[in-house]
């Protein structure tokens, strides 16, 4: 197949975009002369900056400046002008299907569960039992492409990103006595959040081992991280919440020996930077395909509850009012799992 211009269209959450990168990376190896462009949201566009396998990142601000039918028409016209040979659409929304269809791209591939599946020239079966990375790699079968080894996503912080983290470590006087552990306590969904006091308890345990802890998150996580830091009551805890861009946060994670995270985007950032992860799952389940994907990564969860998983994305409150899925996970259990994984590095 002669392919010179390939479009990948993924405008879902940040983690979804990261988990699409193994597909892009293999496509670039198979079609080294082709230009691979990526349509995504403004926030996700930042993490794709400088990616070695992506020619151009096209920002689709579907919630604000390019919302509605007018935005769809404008985006489809932009894509049509480029003249793509092939479009791959992991995102399953009708909007994504219509935009790509209007773009007049001759070959269009989507999952069989896409809301506008009749608008595509090929459909790939959506296999619920697979990890999201592996589901996305199923698109390769529609192109008769074989791959043999496990493919992890990769991200590429710039020299400026590295320098920003260097300054932070210097200013915070973070000295690697034994190790540096990252903790990402936030999530958009409350039922995905482990208890703040449990994170604080873990911080005290790690501090007793001579380990530095860096709390990681966006501006929206500043208050939560400040609460955890204050409750920990140790100078070994540092909050980086809201201080870094996403790629700078990825560079920070690269410096960590381990990340402890809820089921949220930071765990996928850590995987992309080859930092082992201890992921805490509550309302959601790894069986949905969004567990950390690295070789040394582990999940801490409760498997003795009939009520979970209660939702695929998480919610604002526990449907039955107990929050047993998170309350029943002790700080000691997470700490011991982290020590076990760190000891294997």
VEXBADREN-599000 format. One record per residue (C-alpha): residue number from 1; residue in one letter; y, z, x. Coordinates in nm, 4 decimals. Layout:
BEGIN
+-----+------+----------+----------+----------+
! pos ! code !    north !       up !     east !
+-----+------+----------+----------+----------+
! NUM !    A !        Y !        Z !        X !
...
+-----+------+----------+----------+----------+
//
This chain:
BEGIN
+-----+------+----------+----------+----------+
! pos ! code !    north !       up !     east !
+-----+------+----------+----------+----------+
!   1 !    X !   0.0000 !   0.0000 !   0.0000 !
!   2 !    X !   0.3421 !  -0.0981 !   0.1314 !
!   3 !    X !   0.5782 !   0.1893 !   0.0634 !
!   4 !    X !   0.9248 !   0.2069 !   0.2145 !
!   5 !    X !   1.1086 !   0.4446 !  -0.0188 !
!   6 !    X !   0.9434 !   0.7495 !  -0.1771 !
!   7 !    X !   1.1050 !   0.9942 !  -0.4161 !
!   8 !    X !   0.9763 !   1.3484 !  -0.4771 !
!   9 !    X !   1.1312 !   1.5119 !  -0.7849 !
!  10 !    X !   1.1052 !   1.8919 !  -0.8111 !
!  11 !    X !   1.3854 !   2.0868 !  -0.9808 !
!  12 !    X !   1.1976 !   2.4074 !  -1.0688 !
!  13 !    X !   1.2321 !   2.7445 !  -0.8951 !
!  14 !    X !   1.2818 !   2.7955 !  -0.5221 !
!  15 !    X !   0.9187 !   2.8925 !  -0.4666 !
!  16 !    X !   0.7988 !   2.5775 !  -0.6455 !
!  17 !    X !   1.0063 !   2.3644 !  -0.4106 !
!  18 !    X !   0.8639 !   2.5364 !  -0.1024 !
!  19 !    X !   0.5110 !   2.4825 !  -0.2331 !
!  20 !    X !   0.5832 !   2.1105 !  -0.2714 !
!  21 !    X !   0.6574 !   2.0723 !   0.1009 !
!  22 !    X !   0.2938 !   2.0349 !   0.2188 !
!  23 !    X !   0.2756 !   1.7237 !  -0.0015 !
!  24 !    X !   0.5917 !   1.5854 !   0.1592 !
!  25 !    X !   0.4677 !   1.6647 !   0.5084 !
!  26 !    X !   0.1389 !   1.4801 !   0.4622 !
!  27 !    X !   0.3141 !   1.1866 !   0.2952 !
!  28 !    X !   0.5391 !   1.1522 !   0.5985 !
!  29 !    X !   0.2429 !   1.1519 !   0.8347 !
!  30 !    X !   0.0675 !   0.8851 !   0.6280 !
!  31 !    X !   0.3831 !   0.6744 !   0.5849 !
!  32 !    X !   0.5825 !   0.7464 !   0.9030 !
!  33 !    X !   0.8169 !   0.4509 !   0.8509 !
!  34 !    X !   0.8960 !   0.5339 !   0.4888 !
!  35 !    X !   1.2078 !   0.7156 !   0.3745 !
!  36 !    X !   1.1153 !   1.0216 !   0.1684 !
!  37 !    X !   1.3951 !   1.1603 !  -0.0480 !
!  38 !    X !   1.3795 !   1.4826 !  -0.2459 !
!  39 !    X !   1.5593 !   1.5600 !  -0.5727 !
!  40 !    X !   1.6116 !   1.9307 !  -0.6334 !
!  41 !    X !   1.8555 !   2.1978 !  -0.7497 !
!  42 !    X !   2.1656 !   2.3062 !  -0.5543 !
!  43 !    X !   2.0045 !   2.6346 !  -0.4475 !
!  44 !    X !   1.6782 !   2.4761 !  -0.3357 !
!  45 !    X !   1.8629 !   2.1956 !  -0.1557 !
!  46 !    X !   1.9779 !   2.4471 !   0.1024 !
!  47 !    X !   1.6266 !   2.5237 !   0.2266 !
!  48 !    X !   1.5465 !   2.1532 !   0.2693 !
!  49 !    X !   1.8395 !   2.1023 !   0.5067 !
!  50 !    X !   1.7099 !   1.9778 !   0.8395 !
!  51 !    X !   1.3519 !   1.9317 !   0.7214 !
!  52 !    X !   1.1924 !   1.6844 !   0.9609 !
!  53 !    X !   0.9935 !   1.4998 !   0.6955 !
!  54 !    X !   1.2738 !   1.4468 !   0.4431 !
!  55 !    X !   1.5208 !   1.1618 !   0.4811 !
!  56 !    X !   1.7744 !   1.2714 !   0.2170 !
!  57 !    X !   1.8104 !   1.5610 !  -0.0242 !
!  58 !    X !   1.9591 !   1.4651 !  -0.3611 !
!  59 !    X !   2.1166 !   1.7531 !  -0.5513 !
!  60 !    X !   2.0656 !   1.7578 !  -0.9269 !
!  61 !    X !   2.2783 !   2.0332 !  -1.0812 !
!  62 !    X !   2.1072 !   2.0156 !  -1.4186 !
!  63 !    X !   2.2466 !   2.3515 !  -1.5373 !
!  64 !    X !   2.6155 !   2.2902 !  -1.4687 !
!  65 !    X !   2.7910 !   1.9763 !  -1.3429 !
!  66 !    X !   2.5076 !   1.7354 !  -1.4343 !
!  67 !    X !   2.3775 !   1.8978 !  -1.7489 !
!  68 !    X !   2.2671 !   1.7201 !  -2.0643 !
!  69 !    X !   2.2190 !   1.3509 !  -2.1389 !
!  70 !    X !   2.5225 !   1.2428 !  -1.9372 !
!  71 !    X !   2.3874 !   1.4145 !  -1.6308 !
!  72 !    X !   2.0460 !   1.2557 !  -1.6809 !
!  73 !    X !   2.2003 !   0.9091 !  -1.7112 !
!  74 !    X !   2.4151 !   0.9600 !  -1.4010 !
!  75 !    X !   2.1191 !   1.0798 !  -1.1959 !
!  76 !    X !   1.8930 !   0.7957 !  -1.3094 !
!  77 !    X !   2.1626 !   0.5407 !  -1.2185 !
!  78 !    X !   2.1977 !   0.6944 !  -0.8737 !
!  79 !    X !   1.8223 !   0.6782 !  -0.8167 !
!  80 !    X !   1.8001 !   0.3234 !  -0.9518 !
!  81 !    X !   2.0555 !   0.2031 !  -0.6954 !
!  82 !    X !   1.8402 !   0.3321 !  -0.4094 !
!  83 !    X !   1.5427 !   0.1198 !  -0.5131 !
!  84 !    X !   1.2468 !   0.3508 !  -0.4715 !
!  85 !    X !   0.8939 !   0.2108 !  -0.4620 !
!  86 !    X !   0.7237 !   0.5328 !  -0.5661 !
!  87 !    X !   0.8186 !   0.8542 !  -0.7460 !
!  88 !    X !   0.6052 !   1.1692 !  -0.7414 !
!  89 !    X !   0.7049 !   1.4316 !  -0.9975 !
!  90 !    X !   0.5367 !   1.7740 !  -0.9666 !
!  91 !    X !   0.7904 !   1.9175 !  -1.2108 !
!  92 !    X !   0.6446 !   1.9007 !  -1.5611 !
!  93 !    X !   0.9574 !   1.8875 !  -1.7765 !
!  94 !    X !   1.0502 !   1.6065 !  -2.0152 !
!  95 !    X !   1.3914 !   1.5797 !  -1.8485 !
!  96 !    X !   1.2348 !   1.5000 !  -1.5110 !
!  97 !    X !   1.0078 !   1.2406 !  -1.6721 !
!  98 !    X !   1.2948 !   1.0662 !  -1.8532 !
!  99 !    X !   1.5240 !   1.0574 !  -1.5491 !
! 100 !    X !   1.2560 !   0.8990 !  -1.3316 !
! 101 !    X !   1.1591 !   0.6534 !  -1.6067 !
! 102 !    X !   1.5211 !   0.5457 !  -1.6553 !
! 103 !    X !   1.5441 !   0.4949 !  -1.2784 !
! 104 !    X !   1.3109 !   0.1934 !  -1.3095 !
! 105 !    X !   1.0894 !   0.3055 !  -1.0220 !
! 106 !    X !   0.7806 !   0.0807 !  -1.0422 !
! 107 !    X !   0.5181 !   0.3418 !  -0.9546 !
! 108 !    X !   0.5594 !   0.6873 !  -1.1085 !
! 109 !    X !   0.3023 !   0.9667 !  -1.0757 !
! 110 !    X !   0.3007 !   1.3024 !  -1.2565 !
! 111 !    X !   0.0613 !   1.5720 !  -1.3694 !
! 112 !    X !  -0.1387 !   1.5149 !  -1.6851 !
! 113 !    X !   0.0422 !   1.8153 !  -1.8346 !
! 114 !    X !   0.3901 !   1.6663 !  -1.7905 !
! 115 !    X !   0.5861 !   1.6836 !  -2.1156 !
! 116 !    X !   0.6646 !   1.3128 !  -2.0832 !
! 117 !    X !   0.3328 !   1.1981 !  -1.9381 !
! 118 !    X !   0.3400 !   0.8663 !  -2.1285 !
! 119 !    X !   0.6400 !   0.7629 !  -1.9165 !
! 120 !    X !   0.4359 !   0.7502 !  -1.5948 !
! 121 !    X !   0.2180 !   0.4766 !  -1.4483 !
! 122 !    X !  -0.0381 !   0.7273 !  -1.3153 !
! 123 !    X !  -0.1367 !   1.0797 !  -1.4122 !
! 124 !    X !  -0.3104 !   1.3402 !  -1.1968 !
! 125 !    X !  -0.5157 !   1.6147 !  -1.3577 !
! 126 !    X !  -0.3452 !   1.9537 !  -1.3429 !
! 127 !    X !  -0.6150 !   2.1874 !  -1.2106 !
! 128 !    X !  -0.5326 !   2.5443 !  -1.3103 !
! 129 !    X !  -0.7948 !   2.6881 !  -1.0785 !
! 130 !    X !  -0.6200 !   2.5600 !  -0.7632 !
! 131 !    X !  -0.3359 !   2.7100 !  -0.5635 !
! 132 !    X !  -0.0044 !   2.5353 !  -0.6333 !
! 133 !    X !  -0.0043 !   2.3805 !  -0.2848 !
! 134 !    X !  -0.3468 !   2.2306 !  -0.3502 !
! 135 !    X !  -0.2478 !   2.1171 !  -0.6998 !
! 136 !    X !   0.0449 !   1.9276 !  -0.5518 !
! 137 !    X !  -0.1793 !   1.7728 !  -0.2877 !
! 138 !    X !  -0.3873 !   1.6244 !  -0.5707 !
! 139 !    X !  -0.1149 !   1.3580 !  -0.5938 !
! 140 !    X !  -0.2506 !   1.2190 !  -0.2680 !
! 141 !    X !  -0.5735 !   1.1217 !  -0.4426 !
! 142 !    X !  -0.3758 !   0.8843 !  -0.6665 !
! 143 !    X !  -0.2608 !   0.7131 !  -0.3461 !
! 144 !    X !  -0.6116 !   0.7113 !  -0.1913 !
! 145 !    X !  -0.4947 !   0.9464 !   0.0827 !
! 146 !    X !  -0.7384 !   1.1904 !   0.2385 !
! 147 !    X !  -0.6420 !   1.5159 !   0.4100 !
! 148 !    X !  -0.8760 !   1.7508 !   0.5905 !
! 149 !    X !  -0.7006 !   2.0692 !   0.6973 !
! 150 !    X !  -0.5068 !   2.3353 !   0.5135 !
! 151 !    X !  -0.1390 !   2.2420 !   0.5081 !
! 152 !    X !   0.1260 !   2.5151 !   0.5075 !
! 153 !    X !   0.4892 !   2.4498 !   0.4138 !
! 154 !    X !   0.7384 !   2.4400 !   0.7007 !
! 155 !    X !   1.1106 !   2.5155 !   0.7106 !
! 156 !    X !   1.3589 !   2.4511 !   0.9908 !
! 157 !    X !   1.6492 !   2.6944 !   1.0363 !
! 158 !    X !   1.9272 !   2.5525 !   1.2527 !
! 159 !    X !   2.0609 !   2.6903 !   1.5808 !
! 160 !    X !   2.3479 !   2.8380 !   1.3795 !
! 161 !    X !   2.0985 !   3.0146 !   1.1534 !
! 162 !    X !   1.9225 !   3.1593 !   1.4580 !
! 163 !    X !   2.2555 !   3.2759 !   1.6028 !
! 164 !    X !   2.3493 !   3.4471 !   1.2740 !
! 165 !    X !   2.0273 !   3.6507 !   1.2794 !
! 166 !    X !   2.0773 !   3.7286 !   1.6495 !
! 167 !    X !   2.4178 !   3.8768 !   1.5648 !
! 168 !    X !   2.2713 !   4.0800 !   1.2800 !
! 169 !    X !   2.0007 !   4.2330 !   1.4992 !
! 170 !    X !   2.2637 !   4.3196 !   1.7618 !
! 171 !    X !   2.5110 !   4.4690 !   1.5137 !
! 172 !    X !   2.2421 !   4.6704 !   1.3350 !
! 173 !    X !   2.0959 !   4.7847 !   1.6679 !
! 174 !    X !   1.7501 !   4.6783 !   1.5569 !
! 175 !    X !   1.5306 !   4.7523 !   1.8545 !
! 176 !    X !   1.1680 !   4.6437 !   1.8462 !
! 177 !    X !   0.9987 !   4.9723 !   1.9306 !
! 178 !    X !   0.6686 !   4.8768 !   1.7738 !
! 179 !    X !   0.7349 !   4.6209 !   1.5051 !
! 180 !    X !   0.9818 !   4.4966 !   1.2457 !
! 181 !    X !   0.8697 !   4.4820 !   0.8835 !
! 182 !    X !   1.0562 !   4.2934 !   0.6123 !
! 183 !    X !   1.0610 !   4.4187 !   0.2554 !
! 184 !    X !   1.1728 !   4.1985 !  -0.0362 !
! 185 !    X !   1.1979 !   4.4329 !  -0.3379 !
! 186 !    X !   1.3769 !   4.2028 !  -0.5820 !
! 187 !    X !   1.2800 !   3.9548 !  -0.8523 !
! 188 !    X !   1.4522 !   3.7850 !  -1.1413 !
! 189 !    X !   1.1905 !   3.9439 !  -1.3692 !
! 190 !    X !   1.1731 !   4.3217 !  -1.3997 !
! 191 !    X !   0.7974 !   4.3260 !  -1.4599 !
! 192 !    X !   0.7457 !   4.1638 !  -1.1200 !
! 193 !    X !   0.9275 !   4.4477 !  -0.9448 !
! 194 !    X !   0.7334 !   4.7283 !  -0.7826 !
! 195 !    X !   0.9042 !   5.0667 !  -0.8224 !
! 196 !    X !   1.2058 !   5.1246 !  -0.5905 !
! 197 !    X !   1.0867 !   5.4754 !  -0.5046 !
! 198 !    X !   0.7542 !   5.3318 !  -0.3849 !
! 199 !    X !   0.9363 !   5.0962 !  -0.1499 !
! 200 !    X !   1.1357 !   5.3948 !  -0.0205 !
! 201 !    X !   0.8140 !   5.5902 !   0.0359 !
! 202 !    X !   0.6721 !   5.2985 !   0.2369 !
! 203 !    X !   0.9912 !   5.2868 !   0.4436 !
! 204 !    X !   0.9498 !   5.6531 !   0.5378 !
! 205 !    X !   0.5868 !   5.5942 !   0.6342 !
! 206 !    X !   0.6749 !   5.2988 !   0.8568 !
! 207 !    X !   0.9682 !   5.4873 !   1.0078 !
! 208 !    X !   0.7297 !   5.7634 !   1.1082 !
! 209 !    X !   0.5327 !   5.5017 !   1.3004 !
! 210 !    X !   0.8421 !   5.3910 !   1.4934 !
! 211 !    X !   0.8797 !   5.0691 !   1.2922 !
! 212 !    X !   1.2108 !   4.9116 !   1.1918 !
! 213 !    X !   1.2434 !   4.7938 !   0.8299 !
! 214 !    X !   1.4743 !   4.5180 !   0.7053 !
! 215 !    X !   1.5367 !   4.4870 !   0.3313 !
! 216 !    X !   1.5715 !   4.1229 !   0.2304 !
! 217 !    X !   1.7297 !   3.9679 !  -0.0785 !
! 218 !    X !   2.0262 !   3.7888 !  -0.2269 !
! 219 !    X !   2.3609 !   3.9242 !  -0.3434 !
! 220 !    X !   2.1993 !   4.0260 !  -0.6705 !
! 221 !    X !   1.9669 !   4.2583 !  -0.4757 !
! 222 !    X !   2.2369 !   4.4521 !  -0.2879 !
! 223 !    X !   2.2399 !   4.7487 !  -0.5244 !
! 224 !    X !   1.8613 !   4.7709 !  -0.5359 !
! 225 !    X !   1.8305 !   4.7545 !  -0.1562 !
! 226 !    X !   2.1053 !   5.0157 !  -0.1136 !
! 227 !    X !   1.9156 !   5.2452 !  -0.3504 !
! 228 !    X !   1.5914 !   5.2006 !  -0.1549 !
! 229 !    X !   1.7650 !   5.2534 !   0.1788 !
! 230 !    X !   1.9446 !   5.5690 !   0.0656 !
! 231 !    X !   1.6284 !   5.7172 !  -0.0851 !
! 232 !    X !   1.4319 !   5.6432 !   0.2331 !
! 233 !    X !   1.6734 !   5.8637 !   0.4283 !
! 234 !    X !   1.5986 !   5.7154 !   0.7691 !
! 235 !    X !   1.8054 !   5.5197 !   1.0182 !
! 236 !    X !   1.5180 !   5.2760 !   1.0663 !
! 237 !    X !   1.5974 !   5.1007 !   0.7360 !
! 238 !    X !   1.8502 !   4.8140 !   0.7353 !
! 239 !    X !   1.9681 !   4.6126 !   0.4357 !
! 240 !    X !   2.0306 !   4.2406 !   0.4838 !
! 241 !    X !   2.0655 !   4.1752 !   0.1096 !
! 242 !    X !   2.3355 !   3.9173 !   0.0388 !
! 243 !    X !   2.4230 !   3.8695 !   0.4046 !
! 244 !    X !   2.2345 !   3.5487 !   0.4745 !
! 245 !    X !   2.1782 !   3.1999 !   0.3425 !
! 246 !    X !   1.8247 !   3.1115 !   0.2426 !
! 247 !    X !   1.7438 !   2.9407 !   0.5721 !
! 248 !    X !   1.8945 !   3.2318 !   0.7623 !
! 249 !    X !   1.6717 !   3.4615 !   0.5590 !
! 250 !    X !   1.3791 !   3.2413 !   0.6597 !
! 251 !    X !   1.4763 !   3.2874 !   1.0255 !
! 252 !    X !   1.4986 !   3.6625 !   0.9678 !
! 253 !    X !   1.1491 !   3.6566 !   0.8216 !
! 254 !    X !   1.0260 !   3.4686 !   1.1277 !
! 255 !    X !   1.1340 !   3.7688 !   1.3376 !
! 256 !    X !   0.9348 !   4.0085 !   1.1200 !
! 257 !    X !   0.5782 !   4.1043 !   1.2016 !
! 258 !    X !   0.5018 !   4.1356 !   0.8300 !
! 259 !    X !   0.6628 !   4.0981 !   0.4887 !
! 260 !    X !   0.5991 !   4.3179 !   0.1862 !
! 261 !    X !   0.7132 !   4.1376 !  -0.1268 !
! 262 !    X !   0.6842 !   4.1169 !  -0.5013 !
! 263 !    X !   0.5643 !   3.7913 !  -0.6576 !
! 264 !    X !   0.8875 !   3.6074 !  -0.5755 !
! 265 !    X !   1.0353 !   3.3395 !  -0.3497 !
! 266 !    X !   1.0551 !   3.5463 !  -0.0256 !
! 267 !    X !   0.6762 !   3.5527 !   0.0042 !
! 268 !    X !   0.6740 !   3.1718 !   0.0132 !
! 269 !    X !   0.9587 !   3.1708 !   0.2670 !
! 270 !    X !   0.7496 !   3.4009 !   0.4856 !
! 271 !    X !   0.4472 !   3.1726 !   0.4595 !
! 272 !    X !   0.6650 !   2.8794 !   0.5674 !
! 273 !    X !   0.7732 !   3.0800 !   0.8737 !
! 274 !    X !   0.4132 !   3.1917 !   0.9511 !
! 275 !    X !   0.4832 !   3.5600 !   0.8851 !
! 276 !    X !   0.1900 !   3.7439 !   0.7214 !
! 277 !    X !   0.2517 !   3.8768 !   0.3707 !
! 278 !    X !   0.1404 !   4.1727 !   0.1629 !
! 279 !    X !   0.2240 !   4.0575 !  -0.1907 !
! 280 !    X !   0.2410 !   4.3021 !  -0.4823 !
! 281 !    X !   0.1429 !   4.1487 !  -0.8161 !
! 282 !    X !   0.2048 !   4.3254 !  -1.1466 !
! 283 !    X !   0.2570 !   4.1353 !  -1.4712 !
! 284 !    X !   0.1539 !   3.8049 !  -1.3160 !
! 285 !    X !  -0.1666 !   3.7076 !  -1.1377 !
! 286 !    X !  -0.2584 !   3.5242 !  -0.8156 !
! 287 !    X !  -0.4943 !   3.3164 !  -1.0307 !
! 288 !    X !  -0.1915 !   3.1213 !  -1.1554 !
! 289 !    X !  -0.1755 !   2.9601 !  -0.8108 !
! 290 !    X !   0.1309 !   3.1259 !  -0.6580 !
! 291 !    X !  -0.0223 !   3.3801 !  -0.4221 !
! 292 !    X !   0.0827 !   3.3746 !  -0.0560 !
! 293 !    X !  -0.1025 !   3.0900 !   0.1141 !
! 294 !    X !  -0.1282 !   3.1975 !   0.4789 !
! 295 !    X !  -0.4556 !   3.2889 !   0.6491 !
! 296 !    X !  -0.3700 !   3.6573 !   0.6951 !
! 297 !    X !  -0.1915 !   3.7105 !   0.3632 !
! 298 !    X !  -0.3207 !   3.9608 !   0.1088 !
! 299 !    X !  -0.2450 !   4.0572 !  -0.2497 !
! 300 !    X !  -0.2263 !   4.4136 !  -0.3805 !
! 301 !    X !  -0.2871 !   4.4331 !  -0.7555 !
! 302 !    X !  -0.4708 !   4.6209 !  -1.0278 !
! 303 !    X !  -0.7840 !   4.4501 !  -1.1522 !
! 304 !    X !  -0.8830 !   4.7223 !  -1.3981 !
! 305 !    X !  -0.6300 !   4.6459 !  -1.6725 !
! 306 !    X !  -0.7115 !   4.4339 !  -1.9767 !
! 307 !    X !  -0.3392 !   4.3794 !  -2.0403 !
! 308 !    X !  -0.2717 !   4.1747 !  -1.7295 !
! 309 !    X !  -0.1698 !   3.9147 !  -1.6680 !
! 310 !    X !   0.0683 !   3.9397 !  -1.9625 !
! 311 !    X !   0.2829 !   3.6388 !  -1.8726 !
! 312 !    X !   0.2952 !   3.3492 !  -1.6288 !
! 313 !    X !   0.6501 !   3.4141 !  -1.5067 !
! 314 !    X !   0.7120 !   3.7821 !  -1.5764 !
! 315 !    X !   0.9380 !   3.9488 !  -1.8308 !
! 316 !    X !   1.2192 !   4.1984 !  -1.8649 !
! 317 !    X !   0.9980 !   4.4818 !  -1.9872 !
! 318 !    X !   0.6321 !   4.5750 !  -2.0213 !
! 319 !    X !   0.5017 !   4.4481 !  -2.3591 !
! 320 !    X !   0.3061 !   4.7696 !  -2.4185 !
! 321 !    X !   0.5581 !   5.0053 !  -2.2603 !
! 322 !    X !   0.3391 !   5.1555 !  -1.9874 !
! 323 !    X !   0.4068 !   4.9344 !  -1.6818 !
! 324 !    X !   0.0655 !   5.0472 !  -1.5575 !
! 325 !    X !   0.0245 !   4.7319 !  -1.3492 !
! 326 !    X !   0.2962 !   4.8520 !  -1.1095 !
! 327 !    X !   0.2972 !   5.2293 !  -1.1664 !
! 328 !    X !  -0.0703 !   5.2355 !  -1.0708 !
! 329 !    X !  -0.0087 !   5.0885 !  -0.7239 !
! 330 !    X !   0.0651 !   5.3692 !  -0.4784 !
! 331 !    X !   0.2866 !   5.3527 !  -0.1709 !
! 332 !    X !  -0.0086 !   5.4708 !   0.0378 !
! 333 !    X !  -0.2178 !   5.1747 !  -0.0749 !
! 334 !    X !   0.0486 !   4.9210 !   0.0205 !
! 335 !    X !   0.1218 !   5.0986 !   0.3493 !
! 336 !    X !  -0.2454 !   5.1035 !   0.4475 !
! 337 !    X !  -0.2864 !   4.7367 !   0.3644 !
! 338 !    X !   0.0223 !   4.6517 !   0.5718 !
! 339 !    X !  -0.1117 !   4.8500 !   0.8691 !
! 340 !    X !  -0.4461 !   4.6719 !   0.8357 !
! 341 !    X !  -0.2877 !   4.3257 !   0.8329 !
! 342 !    X !  -0.0420 !   4.4078 !   1.1129 !
! 343 !    X !  -0.3312 !   4.5294 !   1.3242 !
! 344 !    X !  -0.4935 !   4.1861 !   1.3015 !
! 345 !    X !  -0.1914 !   4.0047 !   1.4460 !
+-----+------+----------+----------+----------+
//
